[in-house]
Amino acid sequence: MQKFDTPAPLTTVIDLPTGHIQVIAADRADTTVDIRPADPAKNRDTKAAEQIQVHYQDGVLRITAPPATSRHLGPSGAAEVTVQLPAGSRVETTSAAVRFRA
């Protein structure tokens, strides 16, 4: 899990081709990002989770993953991303097939 001091609302940009995203906003002064394989028993899910990058700078949190592989080569892996952030924060997502819960 990664943790950042964020005493004010921030902008979160999530680019995740496949997987599950959960965003929890609350009265807090930090932001945490927890990334896990959707199914730890699947190698492709573990690899997908390991490839996700998280960066925080100047009030913007970016969570990015490489594009999904070609469906001709088989399904891409999926990850579960949980973000806990200050209330009033803004969230933008880009995805091909993701389940989003806020």
Beta strands, then each sheet from edge to edge (+ up, - down):
strand 1: 2-5
strand 2: 11-15
strand 3: 18-26
strand 4: 30-37
strand 5: 53-57
strand 6: 60-64
strand 7: 79-86
strand 8: 90-94
strand 9: 97-101
sheet 1: 1+ 4- 7+ 3+ 9+
sheet 2: 5+ 6- 2- 8-
end
